[in-house]
Amino acid sequence: MKFSVADLLDHLPLTGSLETGKLEKILRLSNRAEKQHLTLALQSLAKLGVLELAGEDEVSRCQDESLIEARLRCSSKGFCFAIREDGGEDIYVRDHQLNHAWNGDRVLVRITREGGRRRSPEGGVQCILERNTTSLLAQLEKQDERLMALPLDDRVLATIELPEADVCHLTEIDEPSVVEVEVDRYPVAQFSARGHVARPLPLDAGPTGDRELLLTKAHLHKRPPAPRASSKTPSTKKRVDLTDQPSLLLRSWAGLQAPCLPAVHVEPHEGGSRLWLHAPSIAERINPASSMDHWLQDQGEALCLGETWQPLLNTTLTQASRFEENASQDAISLRLDISADGTIGEWEFQLSTVRPVATVTAKALAALATRKPKARTVPVALKPLKDQLGQIETLIFCARSLHAQACSRGGIELDLPAPALENLGDLRCASPDSCRHQWLAPLNEEDPNAILAVLIRAADQCWAQHASDLNLPFLVLEAAEAEPSTLNDVAKTALGLDLPLELDDEGTPSAADLARAFKDSPLRRMLDLQMRQALPDPMVRAIRARALSDVDAEKEDGEPPLPNTESIPSLQPGAPWCCPTLHATDLINQHVLAALLNEGKDRPSVRHKEKVNLGRSGAGGAVRWALLTASQEQKLLEGFQPRQLVRLNSRRRQQTELDKDLIAMAQARSAEPMVGQEHKGRISGVQSYGFFVELPPSGVEGMVHVSSLNDDWYEYRSRQNRLVGRRNRRIYQLGDEVVVKVTKVDVLRNQIDLDIVGTEPESSQGKESLPVAVSDQ
């Protein structure tokens, strides 16, 4: 069908009804067969209690609060959880209650059993709103004379039947091959899913082949063509000419088609710093709610593939907006004052024209870090920047003070850099976007992206505060708080390693307290890895403006409120707008910012002579009128619809998973030559079924399965997070250094099998592997 259930529901009003004919036009259903599919879908959804039909021409939503929208997250063990879109408690779904839903699908779930103190609520899938998997990676196998595709992702709890013609792709068992299978029919009742082989994917095609494998796995290999549209030329009416300002480009990335990032300029100001951040002006070049805008929002993210990129923008927009040295370019700029201790003071947003004078690279920052303070000679890497060395040092001081301020106000700092593998390319560099994780990375003063990330985080916080003051809509990236039980598990691990911890009255440490306790530990990396698993990832959330009539009613009586000139909190959720070349979220926020600066009404009427600077901090206290027209607001608010937020969050998850898979694949490739070799490593995790060991220098993790520990009967002590031998009292716990032998590497599943060296495995003939007892002691 041309539409999913989610598409259908998204276009129905929250209250009231919609004519079926109008729904057909919205969904662009033209022929008779497509309209019959819609009729059948409406009738089926009405029987499920999702919709109500008023005759044959009217359809409306059912206001059934027992149906909860969620996304399925399954495990290879056969159990699944429905992750609620509203952030509520996860719902446990048994395999017989899945109703043929697969991992990643958007579903409607009905709770069948309420949760208890230590038990999640249980429920069943009532309706599949949207399928997440349209194609997948699989291996082929003959089963009862039928050709079946076995998904590589063991979270997809299904097999797919293939036509006999695809038997040509079947290979020998000792020569595993991978194919892309497109799903033609999802499972229905007793009938299994059907599909066909779209193409074989070789396993020995080098980095290019590995990238294609992982793009296919993440469903990101098919990019629809961009619509034919020329970019607009930004208006010159309200622009500030800053071409005389010696702004700098900070560039860590060197990959093909790497996106353009903001330019910066900084100078000392009243004991602190005055910073200008110039973002590429993408929103001014496309109309909100246009076909190009919809296409960019559907793409969602620019994808780093290591040594190359899959850009978010098309070629036309990239060429029109890119910053280059000694070339004038239109920008949207933010000037903000920062005190010596990193407190953000006043700021001002403005349209500008800038001309960067130099590019700061990682080599230049490394040379600056090793240069002696009173040296008269300038290293070769710094000669192109000779006139800008003072500004670069001020820039580093500014970033250092902002980072220190964020950490002092409860920031969670985890030191988890990407592995230093050459074939990772740009993935080795810090990410410049400020809200990618809930935690902060330590400031690496030799990485331009790391410095830029601190500045962008401050700029995003300014826009969140400014838009809120002016009652404008904006998107934030906000993460839920970590579960106390999960933090307690991390704390138990730390206490088992004799780390001093201070607990609150309820005995639950905060994530920030744990991070600070880990900072000086020799096992910091292992503990930080545990902490990262406990912190939920940020999600896109819309902050919608109140109705202007409500705002006017509040201000009608009494004096207008005073301008807000107080410093903003360092850890409030940011509204990203500086990197529209990277994320559609930034583009949506930049649309609102560009509309404010270009079209915002700066006085109640033409009779008033005094104007309000809408870009300056505190402007919200002086504004008592509508800033934008109703038609302008309507176009802007399309990017804030619930269905669009779901799509943005889905794209963020896909990008995050792709990054993890690219790094894991590179690490697995680096481990292939290590098969049969012995290496030292550190235990990075302990479970009842074995323990994980991290091997330097790539940081690849392998597992020592408990079945290979035949020298004793091992007991898993969950409170201390360790395995203990009952007879020999040998202990395997987090952080221990061990010698292991690499026995097998599966690059497709990112699985590395290890054997411990130093224990003599007993013969398996006539003797079973010693089991593991689980204990809470």
N, C-alpha and C positions, 0 to 999 in steps of 0.2 A: 504494500500500500504506500501511497505518497505521504501518509501522515501516521504519526504514532498517537497513542492515547494521550500522552503528555501534550502533544501539539493541539489536540482537540480541546483538552481541558484548559490550556493556557489562553485560548481565545474565547472562552465563555466568561461572561461577567460574574463577579463574586455574588452579586444579588440580581434578581430579575432573570429574564429569559432572552433567548436569541432565536431568530428565525432560522430554520434549517437552510433556506436558500442563501441567506447571508453567510452562514457558516461554510457553505460550499464555495462561495466566492473567496472568502478569506483563506481557505485551504487550497484554492486554485484547482478545484475539481471540475473538469470540463466534460469528459465523456460519461456515457451511461454506466459503464462498469465501475468507475471510480465513485460515482454517486451511490451505487448500490452497496459498495463497500462501506461507505459512510453510514448508510441506513442500517446495515447489519451491525456495525460497531455501536451505534447509538442504542439499538435494541438490546444488545448484549450487556452494555454498561448499565442500562436501566435495570436489567434483571439482577445485576450485581449490587445495585443500590448506590452506584456512583453518580448516575444522572437521573433526571426526571423528564419524561416526555409528556407534553401537554398537547394531545392530538398528534397530528403528523407534521406540524409545521413549527412547533416550539420546543426548545430544549433548554434545560436549566440544570445547575449543579444541585446535588443533594447535600444538605448541611449535616453531614454525618461525622461527628467528632471522633467516633470510634475508628475511623479509617485514617491511618497515619502515613504520610508520605516519607519514604526512606530510600536508602541505597543499600543493596545487599553486599555484604563482605563475607565471603565463604572461606573455608579452610579445606585443605586436602583430606582432613579427617572426616568430612561429611557434615559438619555442623556449620551453621551460618548465623550471622547477626545482621539485623536491619539497622543501619546507622541513620538516625532520624535527621531530617533536614532542619528541624527547629532546634536542634541541639539537646533534645531530651534524652532520657536514658535509652541505651541500645536495647533492642528486642531480640531475644533468642528465637531462632526459627529452626525447627527440626526438619530433617531431610524430607519427610513425607508431607510437610506443610509448605514446601517451596513452590509447588504447582508449576514445575518446569522453569522457574526463574533461574538465571545464572548469575555468577559473581559479577558485580558492578551494575546490574540492572536497577533502574528506578522502579519502585513498586509501591503499591498501597497495601499496608499491613493492618490486620485487625488483631488486637490483643485478646488472647484466649485465657491467659492466666496472669494475674497480677504478680509483680515481683515482690520479694521479701527483703529482709535486711542484707542477706548475702546471696540473693538469687535475682537474676535479671528477669523482667517480665517475658512471657512467651507469647508468640503470635503466629499467624499464618498469612501467607501472601494471598491477597484477594484479587489483585489485578496487576499486571505488568504495564507500567506507564511507558517505559522507553527501554529498548534493548541497548546494552552497552557494547555487545560483541556482534559485529557483522562479519568479521573475518578473524581468523586466528592461525597461529602456528601449530602444526600437528605432525605426527609421524603416522605412517600407514601400517595397517595390519589386517590380515585375513582372519575373519571370525565366522565359522559356520558358512563358508562359501560366500560371505558378504565382505566387501571391502569397506573397512571402517577407518576413520581418522581419530586418533587419540590425541587430544589437546596436550601441548607441552605444559600449559598452565594447569597444574593439578587442582586449582581452585574452581575450574569449570567442570562440574560434576556430571559430565555427559560425554557420549561418543556421537560421532556424526557419520551417517551412512553415505557412501560415495557411489557414483555410477561405475559400472564395470570398466568403462573406457579409461578410467583413471588408474587402472592397474599398472600401466606403463611406468608410473612413478614409484612403484613398490620396489625396494632394494633389499639386498641381503641383510640379515640381522647384524652381522659384523661390520656393515657399512651403513651406519645410520644416516638418514637424510631427513631434511625438513621441507615441508611444503606449506604454502599459504592456502588455506581452505576458506572459501566464501560460503556463508550459510544461505541456503535457498529456502529452507523451511525449518522453523523452530519446532521442538518436540510438542506434540499435541496428543493428549490422552495416552493410549498405549503405543503410539507411533513415535519412533526416534527422530532426531533431527536429520535433515538431509542437506547436502552441500556438494561442492565440486572443487577440484584442485584448480586454483587460479594460476599458480606458478610454483616451480621448485625454487628453493633458496639454498645455494651451496654453503657449506660450512668452512670452506677453505679459500674464500675470496678476499681475505685480508681485511683491513679496517673498513673499507667501503662495504664489503659484504656484511660485516658485523653491524654496521650502522643500519643497513637495510633490514636486517633481521629484527633489530630492536624497534625501529620505526613501525614495522608491521605488527610487532607484538603490542605496541602502544596505540595502534589504530591511527597513526599519524603519517602514514606513507602516501595517502591520497589527499592531495591538496587541490581543492577546486580552483579554477582560474579566476583571477581578479576581474571584476567588471570593467568594462571600457569606460574610463572616466578620467578626465584631465584634472590635475590639482589646481586649486584656486591660488591666487596671489594674495598674501596677507595685506590687509589695509595699512596704509602709511599714516593714517589720520592721527592716531594717538601714540605713535611710537616715539620712544626716547632713543636718541642717537648715542650709543655707547661704543662706537667704533674706535675711539681714542683710548679706551680702557684696555690695558694689556692682559686680556683674559687668557686662561690656559686650558688646554685639553689634557685630561688624565686618561691614558689608554694603557690597559694591561692586555687587552685582547689583540691577537694578530691573525685570527682565523679568517678564511674567505667569507665575505659578506657579513662580517661582524657589525652589529648595530652601532649607530652613533649615540654617544652619551653626552650629558650636559657639560658645558664649559663653566669654569669658575674663575673668580677673581677675589682677592682678599687683601686687606690692608689694616694696619693697626688703627684702633679707634678707642679712645677714652679708657686706656688700660686693657682693653680686650681686642676684639676684631670686628670689622665690618665686612661681611661676606656677600658677594653677588653670585647667584647660581642661575645660569642661562640654559633653559631647556629647549630642545628642538621644538619648534612650533608646528605640530602636526594637525592639531584641532582646527587651526585657522585655514588649513588647506583643503579640508573636506567639510561638507555640510553634515550636521548631525541628522541621523535617521535616513541618510542617503544610502544608495546601494553599496557604495564603497565603505561607508561606516558600518553597515551590517556585515559586510564581508570580513572586515578587520576584527569585529567583535566575535564573529564565528571562529576565526583562526585562533584568537585568544592570546597566544604567546609566540615569541621568537624562540626557536629551539637551537641550543648549542649542541652540536654533534662532535665536538672535539676540535678537529682542525678545520672544520667548516661549519656553516650555520644554515638553518632554514629560517630566513628572515620573516618578521611579521608584516612589514610594509612591502608593497610592490616596488618595482624598479623606479617608477616615476616619482613616487613620494620620497623614496630614499635619496635620489639624486637632487630633488628640489630642496630638501631640508637638511642635508648633511653639513656639519661643521668641518671646515678645512682651515689650515693655517693661512693667514693673510687674505682671507676671503670674507666679505661682508655677508651676513646671514641674519634673517629675522628669527627672533626668539621670544619666549615668554620668560621673564626674569623675576627673581626674588632677591630683594636686598634685606638682609637681617643683621641685627647687631647682637653680638655674642660677648658676654663678659669673660673675664679671665678664668672664672671657675666653670665656664660652660653653660651658664644660664642664658636662655634666649630672651631678648628684650623686644624692641620694636622691629617691625618689618614692613615691607611694601612690595606688592606685586605690580608689575608694569609690563607693557609691550615694549620691545626694544629691538635694536639692530646692533649686532656685535661683530667683532672681527678678532678671532683668536690669533695670538702671536706666536705660540710655541706649543709643542706637545711634550708632556712629561711621561716617560716610560718607566718600566720597572728597573731597567739598567741604570737610568739616571738617578732614581731614588736610592738604589744600592750604592752607587758611587758617592752620593751625597752623605749617606750614612757612614761610610768608611773614611770620608775626607776629614782631615784634622782641622779643628776650628780656626787656627791661625795660619793655615797653609796658603802660600802665595800662588802656587800653581793650581790650575783647574784641570781635573781629569778630562779625558777625551769625551766621555759620555755626557759631561756637563757643559761642554763648550757651546753647544747651540742654546743653552739656557743660562749663559753667563749673566745676562742682564736681569734674569728673573729668580736668581737664587734666594734673594731676600724674601720675595713673595712666596716661594715654595716652602721656606722655613716657617713663615707665618701661617701658611696653610696647614702644615703638619701640626703646629702648636694649636691651631683652632680645632682640628679634628681630635687631637689628644684631649683637649679640655672638654669637648662635647661628649666624647666616649667616657671619660672619667665621671662626668656628671650623670650620665645614664646608669653607669654601674653603681654609683653611690646612692641612687634612688630606687634600688631594687632590681636592676637589670641582671639577667641570668647570663653569665659569660661561660661559654663552652669552647674549648680549644680542640676543634675537630677539622683540621684542614684536609683538603683533598689529597690523595696520594700523589707523590711526585713521579708520575709516569709520563714519559715523553709523548706517547700516543694519545694522551688525554687532551692535549692541546689547551684550548681556552678553559676547559673544565677545571684546570689546576688553579686558576685565578679566583680571587674572592668575587662574590656576586655583588654588583653595585646597587641592586634594589634593596631597600632598607627593611622590608617587612616579609622577607621570604621565610624566616623562621621566627619562633617565639623567643629564641635566645640570641645573644650577641656573640659574634666572633671577636677574639682579641684583635686589637688594632695592629695590623702589620704595616709599619711605616715604609716598607719597601714595595708595597703593592698599590699602584694608583687606584685600582678599584676599591680596595679596602678603605682608603681615605675618602673616596667619593661616596661610599656607602654611608659613612657617618654624616656627611653633609646633607645627603639626600634624605636621611631619616629626619633631620631637623626641619628641612623644607616641607616634608610631608606633614609633620606635626603642625607647622604654621598654617597650611591650607585647611587642615581639619578644624583648627580653631577659628580661622577666618570665615570659612563657609558656615560654620555653626553660628557665629556672631551675626552673619548677614541672612540667616534663615534660608540658606541655599542647600540643595541636595548634594550629597557626596558619598563616595564609596570608601569604606575602611577595610583594612586587613586586620582582623581581630581573632585571637585564639582563645579557646576556652581554658579555664584553669585546669591544671593537672589534678587528677583524682588523688585524694589523700591516701587511699590504700596503695596506689602505685608509688607515691612518694615514700610511704612507709617501707615498701619493699626495697627501694633504693637506699633508704636510711639503714635498714637492717644489713644490707650488704656492706655499707661503710662501717657500721659498728663491728661487723665480723672481721674487718680489717684493722680494728683498733684505731679508727679515726675519731678524734674528739668532736662530738656534736652537741649542740644546744637545742633542746626540744621545748616547744611551747607548753602551755598548761594542758592541752589536750594530747600532747605527745606526738604531734604531727609537725615535722619541720617544713618550712617553706622551700620552694624550689631555689630561690635566691640564696637562702642560708646553706643549702646543700652545695650549691655551686661554689660558694665562697670557701666552704670547708674542704672541697676537693682541690682548690686552686694550688695549694702548696704540697699536695701529696705526690709522691713518686709514681703513684698509680692513677694520676689524674685522667689520662686518656681512657683507661678502662672504665673509670667511674663516670666520666663524661658521656661515654657511649651508652651506659645504663640510663643516665639522665635524659639523653636525647629521645630515647624510646618512651619516656614518661611524659614528654611535653607534646600536646596536640599541635598540629600544624595550623597556622592562621587560615581563615576563610574570609571570602569577600562578603561584606554585609553592607546594606544600603542604609544611610541615614537620610530619611526623607524630610523635606521642609514642612513645617506646619502650614496650614492654610493662611494665606495673607490676610484674610478677613479676621482670623483669630488674633494675628499679630497686631493688626490695627486696633482691635478692640482692647487689647492689653495696654496699648500706648495712648489710647484716646484720652483717658483721664490721667491727670498728673503730668509731671515733667518727664521728658525723655530720659532714659537711663544714661549714666555717664559712660564714656568710651572705656572699653576694657583694655587697659595698658599693662595688666599684670603679666609676668612671665608665665609661659605655658609649661605644664608638667613634661619632664623629659621622657616619660614612658607612656603617655597617652597614645591610643591607636592612631597611626598616621593615615592620611588620605593620599595615596600615591598619585603623583601627576607629572613627575620629572622625566619618566622613561617611557613615553608613548611609543618609542621604537621597539620596546621590549614586551610591553603588556597592554592588552586592551583595557584593563582596569585603569591604568594611567591615562589612556586616551579619553575615557568617559569623564574622568574628573577634569581633564584639561579642557574638554568641551565646555564645562560649566565655567571654568576660570576664564577662558577666552571670551565667552559670551558676556561675562561680568565686565571685563576690561574693554571690550569693543562696543557692547550694546547696552550696558547697564545704565539705568536712569540715575544720574548723580544729583538730582534735585526734584522736588515735588512737581514743579511746573516751570514753564519758561518765564513766569513772572518773578520767580525767585532768582536773585542774582548770585547768591552764595551757593557754591557747589561743594559736594563732599567727595574727597578722594577715596573712591571705592576700593582701591588696592591697599590702602594704609591700615595698619593695625588699629583697632578701636573704631573703625568706621561704622560698625553695627550699632553703636550707641546713638549715632546721629541720624540713622535712616528710619523713616516712619512711613515709607511708601513701597509700592511694588517695584522691584528693580528690573524685572523683565516682563514682557507681554505674555499673555496666555498662550499664544501660538509658539513663542520661543520656548517657554517652559515645557509645553507638550512634546516638542521635538527632543529636548534634553532628557526628559523623564523616560523615554523609551529605553535608555540604557540602564534604568533602575528597576525594570520589571522583574518579578520573581523568576520567570523562565530564563531571563538573561543572566541573573545571578547564578542559577544552577549551572548554566553553560560555562560561565567564567570559572566557577569552582571546579567543574569537571576538567576543563583545560589545564588548570593549575595542577590538579592531581596527575594528569597525564604527563605534564612536563616534569614534575617531581619524580615520578616513577621512571621516566626515560633517563633522567640524569643518574639515578641510582643504578639502573641497568647498564648504562654506558660505562660507569666506573667499575661495576662488578664484572662486566665482560672484559674490560682491560686488565683487571686484576687476575681474572681466571686465565687469560692468555699469557700473562707473565708467569703464572704458576705451571703452565704446561711443561716447560723445560725442567721443572723441579721434580717431576715424577721419579721416584726411586731414590731421591736425595734426602739427607737429613739436615734439618734446620732448627735453629733456636727460635722460640716464639714465646708470647705471653698469653695466658688464658684470659679470654675476653668475655666469656659467659659460661655459666654452668647450669645444666638442666638434669633432670632425672635420667634422660637417655644418653647423656654424654656431656662433653664440654667443647667449647669453641676456642681455637687458638689463632691469634693474629700473627702473621709472619712478616717481618720487615724485608725489604724497604717498601714494598708495594702496599702493605697493610691488608693483604688478602686474608680472609678468614676461612679456616677449614675446621672440620669437626672430627674429634676422636669419639667414635661411638662406644658406648659402654660395653657392647658385646666384644670389643677387642681387648678389654681389660680383664684377661683371664687369670691374672695372678691372685685375685681375691674376690670376695663378695663385697660390692661397694654399696654403701648406704647414702642416699641423697638427703642431706639436711637442708631443708628449704630456708630455715631462718638464718643460717650462716652462709647459705648459697655455696655449698661445697659438697664434694663427694669424698667419703671416708671409707677406707678399707677396714673390714671388721677384724681381720686377723693381724695384718701388718700395720694397721693404723695409718697407712699412707693417705695423704690429703691432697686433693686437687681443688684449688679455690681460685677465685678471681685474682688476676695479677701475678700468679705464679709463673716463673720462667721454666719452660719445659723444652725438651728436645723431641722433635717429631719427625716422622718420615712421611713424605707425600706419596700416597698409594694410587690415587685416581683423581682426575680433573674432568668434570663435566661442564664445558663452557656454556652449553645450552641452558642448563638449570642453575648455573653459578654454584655448583656444589664441588667442594674439595674434600676428599676423604683423607684422613691422617691416621697414623698409628703412633702410639707413644713409644719412644725409644728408652730403654733402661729397664723394662720389665720383660721377662721371657714369656711370651704367649705359650700356653700349654696346648698340646695336640687336641684338636677338636674331635678326633676319632674316638667314639665311645664315650664322649663327655660333652655335656652341654655347657654353653657359656654361663658363667655365674650371673644370677639376676641382681637387680638393684632393689633395695628396700627404701621406701620413702619415709622419712621421719621429719617431724617438726622440731626436734631437739636442737 
